Amino acid sequence: MSEVIWDKPKEVPEWVIENVDENVLAKLPPGTRIEGIYPHGASYWTRTAAIKTSQADDTKQTFFLKVSHHESGRNMMSAELVSMTLIRKTVPDLAPLPIAWGTYAVDSDIHFYLSTFHDMTDDIPEIQPLATKIAELHVKGLSPNGKYGFSVPTYQSKWSPVEWKSSWEEFFLISLKWILGKEEESQGYDAQLSSLKKALFEKVVPRLLRPLETGGNCIEPRLVHGDLWDGNCSTDVATNMPIIYDATSIYAHNEYELAPWRPPRHKIGKPYIKAYTRYFPRSAPEDDFDDRLTLYCIRFDSLSSALYPGNLRFRNIIMDNMRLLVEKFPNGYEGPHMRKGSEPQTSML
């Protein structure tokens, strides 16, 4: 039996998906007639539904509706539209078509995101199709200004800083410090964790990320989904191809995307990472690849810990990974002359 990590009721009221609000209807094609709205999918933080309709030409069409509340929900819905629009524009067959976000007419504290609806299987995509498509997203999705960050704050149930930075090390360190601060607010202060964080920030992050952009090595900011675990992707029944959703995108080091594929608790795991690197080779220094993923996974698991106050499962995982890296790299960054060099690699599909 899988562990229950959250047993509290949803905060978003159920009534928000019992009827189609007039502002949602206004975003649908002209002449749309509503046939019904039904709960669809699972989420701790939102309500989701399928809206079945008849169109002006009498064809049937179904739409997907996600609903949240408060200012955080407003920002989450608007940011998801930006993220999914960029992914859809970059690789059109990888994501549902985003339609709109907005606020309910009956309650200005209720906000929604609307897209086309896809029938999906109950399982994750096959290895090769998903690896190929995610590599294609990263190859084609170059930052518009050559910097790391995003045009709007993104939300993985919590706001995340996205101010543009020229250095990946700088951007990631700001993000990591922020989420670990939120984790402490959620779970409380721990002296051992505080010591590990200091060493992580001062030693491990420079040691693992600075070599990506020094010593002749170079990486480019790539569009990533931002939360690509098995709960945010599936297989489209109509095409038998991967489909991804619930994006919280940023322009990042492409390997950042692979962090959720590392934990053994997830269905998308090491075989997917191996397949992905056939299409988008590991960044130089290649010897640091596994340790970089461990570092990125600390960021991913820190968010999970912040979201579930009182459940220390993810904090324990974070601390184990921190110890591993801190013990492995006690001296921090020592410059390219102290390490084995490797030539940077690039790959285009």
Steps between C-alpha positions, in 0.01 A plus 500: 500500500635845406566752776235766556685830506199732530172410668342844532192608298543720194478870570346579159122452540326229300228732372744670261470206257130429544397757237673683215556861602399762245859626472617148413226470238609833352846351427354207305431521125198711396182297493620245757219319683584337831391138535659434839795548732656206681788463750809371321851429626655530844678787673568601860499868417231560234168373369502359147218412263403403147245725326298321232354722230326519166646751258318731260535240223357228734836325544587379850804643677637460852712756687716474811444738792729557799384722787680655798439789738657801672781716360732200486247313286464797268874513448522123459236492226647792307855359523386159381351659190835664420693176562269274301474748214879501461523121513219462248663756268838324525378139457134517390416131546642479853234696691128581499407830335473772768192719453480753782515578866259723687292575810150376579213743456323366810803534727802722434716279727461196271731465197523253213718359224340360185643275229401236249425158646693183416405145594805351668606156615556424868869434446815699426629542143737246352870572545615590149208724397517704822879530494493612137229760551653652813838523328325670206342751740840580647677525165240734350404696811778757524475796736378816323771713663772241560440511878369264766160578650149559374267782401257441789531337844416131478312296757548143619228574757746761633640807327856467372745781410576523128697826457720477193867414563791450261652223713331167566692464826367834623143431393491151649656609830237772546224250426648235728541741793144620454339156499708376794384809688140405425574145609625627836188715541290190439690237700688706761865572575750215517861571604649215300310602188613859547864389504451285192335789314795728569742247356270432207477869408868582553671181382279265301310740273818676373681168465227340287358793304793735438687247280201498263584857399879521548812325372376511142163345584172663404129435551196691375170576675235257377123496545408232753163376621625551855307226683516203266430198719261215421203694645535767230526292185314217333432340163241646264246229414442641151867521396672257740760773552614683815306797627610732781309751711507700828819679395690744721754597239827689519799534271755280675787257453325221310616235750293673769198341331629153587497551880155341553615199296769416756302400816416127505148585624411629153398286204705708258851401597854418391408329168337829394811697598720262302274530195486880527879533499515319166316799348643776719843392632617574851651843555871525563647409742324170440646345815286739707172401334361274775602742774337791315175304486528433873540875558203581277298233679561677831320801352214278383463312830527822703183624334327171582604537864374859510160392372431240771548650849557238766607227256879470526539236229633745243715690752678175584563435131634853456739463791627164377579648158659809653730285714600298196603810305655690790717202591599446137593864431636648826740735321248666269605645166875492442517609138537306177872440555413274796262274310491265209383698200256389233395675187150647490248307293201614305227309328226600263217266414 
